[in-house]
Amino acid sequence: MSNSKVFNKIKYKKGNYEKELLLTLYKNLLKPRMIEEKMLVLLRQGKISKWFSGIGQEAISVGVTMALNSNEYILPMHRNLGVFTTRNIPLYRLFAQWQGKASGFTKGRDRSFHFGTQQYNIVGMISHLGPQLGVADGIALASKLKNNKEVTAVFTGEGGTSEGDFHEALNVASVWQLPVLFCVENNGYGLSTPTKEQYNCKNIADKGVGYGMESHIIDGNNILKIYKKVSKIAMSIRENPRPVLIEFKTFRMRGHEEASGTKYVPEDLLETWGKRDPVVNFETFLREEGLLNENIETKIKSDFINEINEHLEVSFNESEITPIETIELDDVYKSFDNQTTKKSTNTQELRFIDAISEGLKQSMETHNNLVLMGQDIADYGGVFKVTDGFVKQFGKDRVRNTPICESAIIETGMGLSIAGMKAVVEMQFADFASSGFNPIVNYLAKSFYRWGQKADVVIRMPCGGGIAAGPFHSQTNEAWFTKTPGLKVVYPAFPADAKGLLANAINDPNPVLFFEHKGLYRTIREDVPTSYYTTPFGKASILKSGNDVTVISYGAAVHWALETLTNNPEIDADVIDLRTLKPLDVATIYASVKKTGKAIILQEDSLFGGVASDISALIMEHCFEYLDAPVKRVASMETPIPFAKQLETQYLPKTKFEKALKALLSY
Ligand SMILES: Cc1ncc(C[n+]2csc(CCOP(=O)(O)OP(=O)(O)O)c2C)c(N)n1
């Protein structure tokens, strides 16, 4: 390599490796280094944008990738170019990805290493670092359930180990004995933060004990040691599925990202670690062993230079992406045949909760790749008993009690989806989705748009107030999610709808937030078809027809509106139950408002930024000429939801609705 001052400081044990393998290791090590050196030049010329350098850390990416079989998933981070090159991804595709061109992996929608590819069994990161770890749990869970004896390897930096996702993912993997290789690249700095400000124990590997997990420390610059040890560990995991934590000791030789420099890194550290360069040292070793000489080296390097230049030319010659709105919009959701299936004529009167339970059970019977996860959902049947008796019918593999960790379990759902399975995750209360917010809005929601990977996950959300349960067991937080492109949001008000919509949500390959109002669980009942059936999304139901006003609502508030109208039979209203908030049935809303000329929207959530506000704006924009009065929104107070019954009653909009409706009618 170019740095001739570097000494051989790494001691290699050749063992009985074949010459061919040693040369393959060398070539795989050299390739990302040569690409990076070229990228640094292009970066200085302003021809590519961002770059996170893995120089000095290549042995880890290459060693781990070579120790795994090509059908096994790897989840790399931002410094793992060697994973991509060792899996032989054509370079022009990588270059196109970094230039935001169409033949990259994200159609210009995401940058650098933020992509995955099923073709190469690589699942790239999202910027938030930690979620990778839980996603690996999901892929590994699928392997374990399929008994396919595969290992999943996931990377993180030592900085990423400070995130809650690390703790959650390792804990889940250990409790469930999942075949995951957690690879921590401890490279001394997380951006400018040195390890002593990142964690307060000697080795990250020491944390394995706390998780009940085998752990190892490996010299992250010694390709032979890495390859040998990881191969052995991977083989053992395939036979005896379990998670293993590996801390690779290495060093980040360049700035966090290329432009930011290394001013804060003491010179002597760079010098010491510079002597341990994984490429230079291995090259020297191979020369000493007589496996490399100047001729062979020159040939290998000039072949790489030619390959890099040829592929760069292809990517530079590729034209820039032409933005087309419809293409972008069409790729937010995976297409799905959203059909109504036939219902049986046989019906049975069911409470709201029983209809949900039956819908879930019939979906478990329909999809044998469907896994349920949630706190206390197995033998205990869930706190609301929706999954009561499920373990007996479907077994504990498919009806899984989870530790108390929303993030890792939602990430596990994502991993199951990547591995071709389906997941339903029960939030014990919808309020706790805040503890899994990041994977929902950043991982599940954006995955299909970013790299075409479906997120076949339904999150069940027992929600809503009126039961004096206070600020953390009563929220109806649908507006946290309707804001985010990529999510679907379903919110039924009646048992038959709940059953059919849940079955549809499970069929739909897109991520669905399924809101179940707790107040309806045991109070609302109706005749429900006994067979399996699906109810399509994006179709509101018209509960009552009238000419004077359009009442729009969803969830428990639908029943409050109906009650008000029952008490005021002289009011001639159209009543629309939205059923799904995303997609929203705007056609039904507009047709009704154009007929009645007046609209009132009743929502249980507090007012500002809620669904009612958007519906109001849509009506203004699309039906203005038909309106005889301003659109009225009725919602809860702008406070958290309080506990004491009389405070909660004041907070909720139920009693305010009648007055507002009458005021609108007399406008
Ligand atoms: C949740 C989150 N917080 C902060 C950042 C900004 N950030 C990106 S990489 C990074 C440092 C990561 O350090 P480490 O995990 O050790 O990996 P390294 O970059 O050293 O390879 C930071 C702070 C982020 N991407 N995500």
The ligand as a Gaussian input file, in Angstrom:
#p B3LYP/6-31G(d) Opt

LIG

1 1
 C      -30.195000       8.238000      17.197000
 C      -29.042000       8.954000      16.588000
 N      -28.384000       9.868000      17.323000
 C      -27.327000      10.512000      16.779000
 C      -26.919000      10.255000      15.511000
 C      -25.735000      11.013000      14.876000
 N      -24.605000      10.088000      14.691000
 C      -24.423000       9.417000      13.564000
 S      -23.174000       8.338000      13.632000
 C      -22.779000       8.842000      15.190000
 C      -21.625000       8.215000      15.912000
 C      -21.778000       6.751000      15.952000
 O      -20.733000       6.192000      16.674000
 P      -20.477000       4.654000      16.658000
 O      -21.736000       3.913000      16.895000
 O      -19.367000       4.375000      17.582000
 O      -20.067000       4.324000      15.171000
 P      -18.837000       4.883000      14.337000
 O      -19.338000       6.087000      13.595000
 O      -17.752000       5.191000      15.275000
 O      -18.482000       3.804000      13.404000
 C      -23.663000       9.813000      15.634000
 C      -23.611000      10.472000      16.952000
 C      -27.657000       9.303000      14.781000
 N      -27.350000       9.003000      13.518000
 N      -28.681000       8.676000      15.351000

